[in-house]
Amino acid sequence: LVIEFVLKFIFFFVLFHFNIPYHQPRGMLSGHFVKTITFY
């Protein structure tokens, strides 16, 4: 469970860092990233 959280955190961090939203809107990506940071 912790491993999955870390992988997801790194995944969204990389997407946010390189500004590559892929199949998600940028607002949703940024919101999820901020939510992950707040939860972390």
HUBEL-V356952 format. One record per helix or strand of 2 or more residues. SS is the DSSP state (2 for helix, 1 for strand). FROM is the first residue (numbers start at 1). TO is the last residue. If there is no record, write none. Layout:
ss,from,to
SS,FROM,TO
SS,FROM,TO
//
This chain:
ss,from,to
2,2,18
2,26,39
//
